[in-house]
Amino acid sequence: MLVTWHYRVRNGLMEKFDPRARWIFSLAFLFAVTMFWDARFLLFFFVLAFAWYFSSKAKWKETRRGWLLIGFILFMMIVVNTIITGGGAGGVVPKGGHLVWPAGLFLLGWKIPFDLTWERLWFAICQIMRISSISAIFLIIPYTMDPRQYGVTFRGLGLPDSFAYSMELAFRYVPTLARDFTTTFDAQRARGYEIERVKGNIFKQIVRVAPLIVPVTMNSIMMGEDITDAMDLRCFGQRPRTWLYQLNYHWQDYVLISLGIAMLLVGIFSLYVFHIGGFWVPAFFIH
Amino acid sequence: MQKKLWKFGTKEVVYAAIGAALYGILGLATNLLQLPSAGNVSIRPAIVIPMFFGVVFGPIVGFISGFLGNIISDLLSGYGLWFWWDLGNGLIGLISGLIFLRIVTYKSGKEIVLAEIFGVIGVVVGMALASISEMWVSGADIKTVIFGNFLPSAITDAIWGLILLPILMIAYAAVNKRSGR
């Protein structure tokens, strides 16, 4: 099994920011955007999110798989739940509203009971803007953040040394475990095990995955003992750690963090002080 | 050595990392192998890893295995990061690990049943948190969240856990005995 990180150096604008500043901005963006259902605010977040996304210089070919998944989720959530069944709009869109087909929807002479309202349709547009904005911000992270820097990044964000080191170790352990998995898989196949032909009811299928999961898990637990001993012998955890990669904030990082905090503050004040930003339908949209 | 529920020493640091990497790799591998699945629900037999690591090494190890493992799996598959689902997976490991002090032999019927109960509670709480967060993020209503997110993910995860957790515990008991630990 080929296990590769999706990160590449692309020299995009996004890579000029400190990973800590990017995490703070991304999380602030998430909390800020989820305060709004007003399309005017959501449009701002939508433009900002995709400007941020395109600053990564990631190609469509690379991110296609992620977007297909998001497209499927959006389809289920918006077309099926909000537009067809009306379920997804519950709680945000007020009851009633203006019907798109007041006389009913006729298909091949049959009247179909479909009470789609303009309000629900507008809500669907808001949902698309909100979900795709959040997706653009978070989808791009694996493609633009160096996996070697996750440990030191989260240490810099205040996580204790031991937790950050655990993250660092996990990322470094991935290729080793992928190799062990491939070895085990090949060995089991040599004994006649074929996961592609697992048959029977759901319980039989699950049990037959065990010859793959059990040896890989037990093998890595046995290896963990050696790593623990080696770390104990080197007095792990007795003093604060030093990290191979050093992160330093620059002026652009402070700008990004300030933007994130400003978005949050605007969201809080709009929602709780000025009571704006809730669901709103423009008059021109309702015929 | 006496077990401590919230200890996070060298051993726990290492096994949390191994659990996370293992969950990430097995999650990715079983997705790529396209196991027979029902409907559009993504099935992930690797969900047993945070449960097992929680039961054997404690709640913090279980939490990191699930939380970080889900991040690694998403990073490797290119699906982006979905923080609330990572947190839900972490909770599965954490709640499974709350029974850590009561598990000694790893193979007695009572211990296996206890581990299974905590594993299922973990799945219910973890997937409920992740699913409910979709209401906040996507504006979905409670029915959509229950039938579209919670039930498919919780049922499949619970079934995988219920069947694979005892197998891993018994295998671990054998490995433990053989290695003289």
Chai-1 contact restraints between the chains, C-beta under 6 A:
chainA,res_idxA,chainB,res_idxB,connection_type,confidence,min_distance_angstrom,max_distance_angstrom,comment,restraint_id
A,M1,B,A29,contact,1.0,0.0,6.0,A-B,restraint_1
A,H6,B,G78,contact,1.0,0.0,6.0,A-B,restraint_2
A,T34,B,W136,contact,1.0,0.0,6.0,A-B,restraint_3
A,T34,B,V137,contact,1.0,0.0,6.0,A-B,restraint_4
A,R65,B,G78,contact,1.0,0.0,6.0,A-B,restraint_5
A,G66,B,G78,contact,1.0,0.0,6.0,A-B,restraint_6
A,G66,B,Y79,contact,1.0,0.0,6.0,A-B,restraint_7
A,G66,B,G80,contact,1.0,0.0,6.0,A-B,restraint_8
A,L69,B,Y79,contact,1.0,0.0,6.0,A-B,restraint_9
A,M77,B,S138,contact,1.0,0.0,6.0,A-B,restraint_10
A,N81,B,T144,contact,1.0,0.0,6.0,A-B,restraint_11
A,G87,B,D141,contact,1.0,0.0,6.0,A-B,restraint_12
A,G87,B,K143,contact,1.0,0.0,6.0,A-B,restraint_13
A,G87,B,T144,contact,1.0,0.0,6.0,A-B,restraint_14
A,G88,B,A140,contact,1.0,0.0,6.0,A-B,restraint_15
A,G88,B,T144,contact,1.0,0.0,6.0,A-B,restraint_16
A,G90,B,D141,contact,1.0,0.0,6.0,A-B,restraint_17
A,G91,B,D141,contact,1.0,0.0,6.0,A-B,restraint_18
A,V92,B,G139,contact,1.0,0.0,6.0,A-B,restraint_19
A,Q127,B,G139,contact,1.0,0.0,6.0,A-B,restraint_20
A,I131,B,S138,contact,1.0,0.0,6.0,A-B,restraint_21
A,F138,B,G80,contact,1.0,0.0,6.0,A-B,restraint_22
A,F138,B,L81,contact,1.0,0.0,6.0,A-B,restraint_23
A,L139,B,G80,contact,1.0,0.0,6.0,A-B,restraint_24
A,I141,B,L81,contact,1.0,0.0,6.0,A-B,restraint_25
A,P142,B,L75,contact,1.0,0.0,6.0,A-B,restraint_26
A,S162,B,F8,contact,1.0,0.0,6.0,A-B,restraint_27
A,S162,B,V13,contact,1.0,0.0,6.0,A-B,restraint_28
A,Y165,B,V13,contact,1.0,0.0,6.0,A-B,restraint_29
A,S166,B,V13,contact,1.0,0.0,6.0,A-B,restraint_30
A,S166,B,A16,contact,1.0,0.0,6.0,A-B,restraint_31
A,S166,B,A17,contact,1.0,0.0,6.0,A-B,restraint_32
A,S166,B,I64,contact,1.0,0.0,6.0,A-B,restraint_33
A,L169,B,A17,contact,1.0,0.0,6.0,A-B,restraint_34
A,A170,B,A17,contact,1.0,0.0,6.0,A-B,restraint_35
A,A170,B,A20,contact,1.0,0.0,6.0,A-B,restraint_36
A,A170,B,A21,contact,1.0,0.0,6.0,A-B,restraint_37
A,A170,B,L68,contact,1.0,0.0,6.0,A-B,restraint_38
A,Y173,B,A17,contact,1.0,0.0,6.0,A-B,restraint_39
A,Y173,B,A21,contact,1.0,0.0,6.0,A-B,restraint_40
A,V174,B,A21,contact,1.0,0.0,6.0,A-B,restraint_41
A,L177,B,A21,contact,1.0,0.0,6.0,A-B,restraint_42
A,L177,B,L22,contact,1.0,0.0,6.0,A-B,restraint_43
A,L177,B,I25,contact,1.0,0.0,6.0,A-B,restraint_44
A,A178,B,I25,contact,1.0,0.0,6.0,A-B,restraint_45
A,F181,B,I25,contact,1.0,0.0,6.0,A-B,restraint_46
A,F181,B,A29,contact,1.0,0.0,6.0,A-B,restraint_47
A,I195,B,L33,contact,1.0,0.0,6.0,A-B,restraint_48
A,Q205,B,P36,contact,1.0,0.0,6.0,A-B,restraint_49
A,I206,B,I163,contact,1.0,0.0,6.0,A-B,restraint_50
A,V209,B,P45,contact,1.0,0.0,6.0,A-B,restraint_51
A,A210,B,I167,contact,1.0,0.0,6.0,A-B,restraint_52
A,V214,B,A171,contact,1.0,0.0,6.0,A-B,restraint_53
A,M218,B,A171,contact,1.0,0.0,6.0,A-B,restraint_54
A,M218,B,V175,contact,1.0,0.0,6.0,A-B,restraint_55
A,S220,B,I18,contact,1.0,0.0,6.0,A-B,restraint_56
A,S220,B,L22,contact,1.0,0.0,6.0,A-B,restraint_57
A,G224,B,V14,contact,1.0,0.0,6.0,A-B,restraint_58
A,G224,B,Y15,contact,1.0,0.0,6.0,A-B,restraint_59
A,G224,B,I18,contact,1.0,0.0,6.0,A-B,restraint_60
A,I227,B,V14,contact,1.0,0.0,6.0,A-B,restraint_61
A,T228,B,T10,contact,1.0,0.0,6.0,A-B,restraint_62
A,T228,B,K11,contact,1.0,0.0,6.0,A-B,restraint_63
A,T228,B,V14,contact,1.0,0.0,6.0,A-B,restraint_64
A,M231,B,T10,contact,1.0,0.0,6.0,A-B,restraint_65
A,D232,B,T10,contact,1.0,0.0,6.0,A-B,restraint_66
A,F236,B,T10,contact,1.0,0.0,6.0,A-B,restraint_67
